[in-house]
Amino acid sequence: MLEIKGAVAVITGGSGGIGMALAGYWLAHGGRVVLADISEEALRKAQAILGGETAVFMCDVTKEGDNGRLADFVIGKFGQINLVAPFAGIFRDCLLVSPDRETGRVTRKMSLEDFQKVIDINLTGVFLTVRECLERMINNKNKGLICLASSTGSLGTAGQVNYSATKAAMSVFPKVITAELFRRGLGGQIRCVAVAPGYCETPMARSMNPKALEKILENVPIGRLIGADEVASLVGELYRNEALTGDVYFIHGGLRLGSKG
């Protein structure tokens, strides 16, 4: 079992939501954290709230150079990388095509810009962050975990062809990365998993229409949204338990898609 105490976590999108919750959890268990985000103001606010051994780094995850500089910064600051949590992500929901209910003719469609933006951040950004951090982990002989963020959206959610595609990709990344590390005799040193939250209690969820939220919760057996702290706790257990690798771990309160079972 690995210990969090003294271990270094790199968290992108770490100034809010699940990333922020994971940072707080990691620090509470004696770890050290580097938060990366595109907003300097958000990073400084997060750093002030978290305190402890928290460092921040401005990073546009879609840029190759930024990711390389982030990984170098972490090694220079703390000398190691033990957890990589590339949680930066966005959504731009829209039906692929939206026919008018009366005329039957398409009146709206998902724009290329909205499709590409989600791909750039949620998929290309994760690829770059993982690649650069993994290189430093191997070169510095660091032991730890790459923990990706998938979603129940990976199962296919209407209006999210862009977002669902990126989260489905995150579901296969652990298998591929684990296989590649295994081939090089590194499977026991560096593991890779993904967590897949369901509907999570975040500022976005709290701002939803109450009726829409009520409909969502009708399909969640525990009767509530998942807490960001609960997702963070799962990441912590995945880090500790060295038998866990190459798979996706759902945390959704028993969510039933389309049937109460």
Secondary structure by P-SEA (a helix, b strand, c coil): ccccccbbbbbccccccaaaaaaaaaaaacbbbbbbcccaaaaaaaaaaaccbbbbbbcccccaaaaaaaaaaaaaacccccbbbccccccccccccccccccccccccccaaaaaaaaacccaaaaaaaaaaaaaaaaacccccbbbbbccccccccccaaaaaaaaaaaaaaaaaaaaaaaaccccccccbbbbbccccccccccccaaaaaaaaccccccccccaaaaaaaaaaaaaccccccbbbbbcccccccccc
